[in-house]
Amino acid sequence: MVEFTVVGFYPDTLQRFATSLEAKGPDEAENLCTQRYPGVVVCGVFVGCHQAVDTAEFIED
């Protein structure tokens, strides 16, 4: 199993979406995501765990 980050949005609200999950491949990651989060439109699947900028905590100098 490999960790993937799936990104997308909800078309009714245009709310952005990102989650990380483990799957055998990118197609399975996309399928798992749409099963767990009905209504989400997937825009991309990336290998690894990537945190969305709008959820990341940044430390300013």
Buried (B, 14 or more C-beta within 10 A) or exposed (E): EEBBBBBBBBEEEEEBBBBBBEBEEBEBBBBBBBEEBEEBEBEEBBEEEBEEEEEEEEEEE
